[in-house]
Amino acid sequence: MAEAEFTATGVRIGKRLRSLTRAGQVRISEGRLELLTSYGSEIDSAPLGAVRASKPWYTPDDRALADLDGKRYVLTLGDHDPAPGEPGPPAARRFVEAVRRAAGRGG
């Protein structure tokens, strides 16, 4: 398996008003965006060509929207303190830039 281009753990993943996981994972690898539970089970995934990521102005800095094949997810990247010695989770803006860069749309 190739090394992931972007990985974030401890991500709250929600769909509309429903929380799907409070400690999930977001990974961009091999041309796909994957949303995973804390146990590594797949919530959803899509090729990067079918993914739209955005950071709306009206959301807090730690939130991003991810649209995978028409299904919209709210990602909260950074709502918890990192473990001692671990870097903090990536900000939402870094996630959006990583999706655009991996999909070849600039960034």
Protein Blocks (a to p, Z undefined) as FASTA:
>chain_A
ZZdfbdcehiacdehjbcfbfcbcdddeehiacdddfkopafbdcdfklpccdddfkbcf
kbccddeehiacdddehiaccdehiacdddfklmmmmmmmmnonoZZ
